[in-house]
Amino acid sequence: MQPTTVQLDEPQMAELCRLAEERGVSIAALIREAVDEKLARAHRKPRSLGIAASGRADTARRTGEERPEPQPWR
């Protein structure tokens, strides 16, 4: 692990100390856990991303017989 310095305001530090004592872990462990959670959320893509991507830019402008045949989902 690489040592680092984090600056917290007094209310943050007090709450962090309280939580660490309550859970029986170190402050560093809580900070690592919070960083892990943040990184995991930052890399997740929404499940709906690309769900309506047909690859055709003009589909909404076409009507009736002009529309392309529906294609199976990837």
Stockholm file with secondary structure:
# STOCKHOLM 1.0

chainA/1-74         MQPTTVQLDEPQMAELCRLAEERGVSIAALIREAVDEKLARAHRKPRSLGIAASGRADTARRTGEERPEPQPWR
#=GR chainA/1-74 SS CCCCCCCCCHHHHHHHHHHHHHHTCCHHHHHHHHHHHHHHHHHCCCTTTTTTCCSCTTGGGCCGGGSCCCCCCC
#=GC SS_cons        CCCCCCCCCHHHHHHHHHHHHHHTCCHHHHHHHHHHHHHHHHHCCCTTTTTTCCSCTTGGGCCGGGSCCCCCCC
//
